[in-house]
């Protein structure tokens, strides 16, 4: 079953990669054969001519900034809600869960006017703030159970040794939750990297477009003279960062809370 699943995943990826080095004529004439001449110019056309390079940099800035902010704020919020009891902590937690049930398309119009009144419409900082707001509930929900399961004796031992609340969190408890942090970071990265509805609604300035907008515009601008090789090259450019992120974080996914405790 795993071998079958691997074929289902890798065959389309391999075909897309090969097609990105072909001309449109070759793609239709022999879709599964190797390219007769490797068309590296397809990547140049996609990166420079179609402006995918600018959209890629915008996406890296927006997703990278939003991911760092949401991971810091989400882990701190989840830790406090999981480890401390104070008036209203359950209400805050359930409000966070309510954010998971709120459809994005219902918030598009209010977000548009809120960002417009704040002067953040059609700006990268405005898009970063919205990404953080929509990724925060899932991050808190996901990490809540990880921090809840951590042994309280270790935090007490750190405090006995003189560690304050901030040092206990960042140097003791947070490293023990690395598997959870890696998992939620991957999920958030995938969701934010592939986001389309939010950028289209609140980011209409082409100089601030992200990859999802650029790919759709690229396909629409070519009309009847479609350069399929360049389109496949653009698709590879979008997919490669996701694969790299998974390869980087997969070792963290293999860890466990107990292993972190032993360290």
N, C-alpha and C positions, 0 to 999 in steps of 0.2 A: 504493500500500500504506500509506503514511503517512497519507493522507487517510482511508482506511478505518479504520485504527487509531484516529485521532483521533475519528471518529464513534463507534466502539465505546466509547471512554472518556468522551467528553463527553455523549453522549445520556443515559446513566443518571445522570450527575451533574446535568445540567440538569433531568431529570425529578424527581429527588429534591429539588432546590431548589424547583421549582414546587410540588411536593406539600407541602412544608413550610409553604406559605402557604394551603393549602386546608383545608376541613373534610373529615371522613371521607366524608360524602355526596358531595361534589364529586369526591373522588379516585376513587370507584367509578363515578360517573355519567359523568364526562368526564376521564379520567386524563391526557390529553395537552393539554388546553386551558389557557388562562390562568385564574387564579383570578378569580371574579366579584368577590369582596371579599378583599383581601389580609389574611389572618389572622395578624397579627404576635403575637397572643396565644398562638399555638402555641409560640413561642420563650420566652415568659414562663412558660407551663405547664411546658415542658421544663426551663428553667433554675431556676425557683423551686419550683414545686409538686412536680416529680419529684426535685428536689435535684441536678440535673445540674451546677449551678453549683459546689456544694461538691466534687463528684467531679472536676470540671474543675480546680479549684485544687489538689486533692490530686495529680492526675496531673501537672500542671505542676511542682509541687515535686519529686515523686519522679523523673520523667523528666529534668527539667532538672538536678537534682543528680547523678543517676546518669550522665548524659551528660557533664557536665563532669569528673567524677572519672575515668570510664573513658577519656575522651580524653586526659587528662593522664597517667594511669598507663600506658595502652596505648601512647601515643607514646614515652614514656620507655623502657618495656620493649622495644618493637620496635627503637628506636634502638640500645640497648646490645647486644641480641642480633644485630643486623645489622652493627654497626660494630666490635665488640670481640671478641677471641678470648680466652677464659679457660676454665679447667677446668669442664666441665659445661654450657657454654653451649648446646651442641646438645641435651643432655638436657632442659634447661629449655624450649627451643623445641618439642621434640616433645611434652613434657607439655602445653604450651599447645595444640598441635594436637589432642591427645587430648581436651581439653575440648570441642572442636567435635563430637566423635562421641558425647558423653554425652547421652542423651535427658533432657529436662527432667522428664518424669513419673516417672523412676526416682529422682530426687533429692528429690521432694516430701516424702516421709515423713521422711528424715534431716534435711532443712532445717527441717521443722516442729519437731522435737525440739531441734535445735541452737539455733534462735531462741528457743524456749521456755526453754531452760536459760540463755541469755544475757539473758533479759528483754526481747527485742526482738520477740516475737510480737505481731501486731496493732498494729504501730507503723510509721510512715513511714520512720524510719531503718533498721529491719530490712528493709523492702522495697527501699530504696535499695541496701543492701549486697548483697542477692541479685541485683538487676538488674546491678550492677557486676560481680559474679562471673561471671554468665552472658554478659555482653557483652565481657568482657576477652579471652578467647581469640580471638574473631573479629577484634577490633580489632588485636591483636598480629599475627595471621596476615596481615591485609590490609595493614598499614603496614610489615611486615618487608621486602617487596619494594621499596617506595618508598624506604626508607632505604638498602637494599642498593644501589640503582641510583644514588644520589647520588654525584657525583664527590668522592673523598676529598681532592683537591687544594685544594678550597675550605675544608674543615675545617682542613687543614694551614696554609693561608694565614692563617686566623683565629687559629690558635694562635701563629704567628710574630708576628702583630701584637699579641700579648699577651692574647688572649681565653682564658679558662679553659674547662673542660669545660662548665659550666652555661651560660655566655654563648654558647659555640659552638653548643650545642644549641638554645637558645631564640631566639637572634637571627640565626643563620645557617642551620642545617640545618632547623629546624622550618618557617620560612617557605617554604623550597624544596619542602616536602612538602604545601603547601596543597591541591593537587588531591586527593591521597589522603586528607587529613584531612577535606575536605568530603564526599567520597564515603562514607567510613566513618561520618561523623557522621550523614548522611542514613539510611544503612542501620540504624544503631543506634537512631536516633530512631523510625523506622518500627516496628522490632521491639519496642522498649520501650513505645511509645505504644499499640500494639495487643495487648500482652501480657494474657493472660486467666488461664491456668492457674496461674501463680505467685501472683497476688493472691488468687484464690479459695481456694487452699490455705493460705496463711499470713497472710491479712489478712481475717478474718471480722468485724471491728468495723466497723459501717456508717459510723461517723464518719470512718474512714480508707479508705473504698472509693475506687477509681479509676474512670475512665470506663467501662471494659469491664464492670466489675461493675454499675455504676449503670444502664447501658443494658439489660442483661439483667433486672435487678430491675424496672426501669421497665416493660418489656414484660410481665413476669409479674404485676405488681401490678394492672394494668388489667382483668384477667379478660376478660369478654365485651364490656365497654364499652370497646373499644380506640379511643383517640384517635390515629388514624394520622397526622394532621397534626403532632401533638406528637412522635410517634416519628420522623418524617422530619426535624423540626427538630432533635431530639437527634442524629440521624445527621449532619446538616450541621455541628453544633457539634463533633463528633468529627473530621470530615474537614478542616475549614478550617485548623486548626493545621498539619496535614501539608502542605497545599498552600502555606501561607505559608513553612514551613521549606524546601521545595524551591525556591520562588521566590528566597528569600534566598541559598541556597547554589548555585544553578545557575550563577552567574557564576564562582564558584570552580572549578566542574567544567570550565569551558571553558579553564582555564589548563593549563599543562604544566610539568614540571620544568625543561625547557630555558628556558622563558620566565622562570621564577623565578631561574634561574642568571644570565641576562642582566641582571636587575635588580640 
